[in-house]
Amino acid sequence: MSLEKHDLLHELPESKDAIHKLKTTDQHFAKLFETYHDIDHEVHRIEQGVETTSDEYLEEQKKKRLSLKDQLYSIIRDYEASMAS
């Protein structure tokens, strides 16, 4: 089974500069990014079999990761739109 990485830089390579700028200038974005990274890392370790947990816990973490990704993507999209105008 191939395990896919879900880190933001891997999923949004075209937004690398925006992500870096937001991480260094937007405290809210930086906190969301850190939480997303921590959950993504945990999910990846569970999927690799390094950590074990219940299926319910894993699914809950995946839902949290998706919600955080949606929030982060929205902030990135708004930032990039403001830079384009």
FENPEMO-V986504 format. One record per pair of residues at least 4 apart in sequence whose C-alpha atoms are under 8 Angstrom apart, sorted by the first residue. I is the first residue (numbers start at 1). GAP is how many residues later the second one is. Records with the same first field share a line. If there is no record, write none. Layout:
I: GAP, GAP
This chain:
3: 41, 44, 45
5: 5, 39
6: 4, 5, 34
7: 4, 30, 33
8: 4, 5, 61
9: 4, 6, 7, 10
12: 4
15: 4, 61
16: 4
17: 4
18: 4, 58, 61, 62
19: 4, 57
20: 4
21: 4
22: 4, 7, 8, 54
23: 4, 6, 7, 10
24: 6
26: 4
27: 4
28: 4
29: 4, 43, 46
30: 4
31: 4
32: 4, 36, 40
33: 4, 35, 39
34: 4
35: 4
36: 4, 29, 32, 33
37: 4
38: 4
39: 4, 22, 23, 25, 26
40: 4, 22, 25
41: 4
42: 4
43: 4, 15, 18, 19
44: 4
45: 4, 5, 6
46: 4, 5, 6, 7, 12
47: 4
53: 4, 5
54: 4
55: 4
56: 4
57: 4
58: 4
59: 4
60: 4
61: 4
62: 4
63: 4
64: 4
65: 4
66: 4
67: 4
68: 4
69: 4
70: 4
71: 4
72: 4
73: 4
74: 4
75: 4
76: 4
77: 4
78: 4
79: 4
80: 4
81: 4
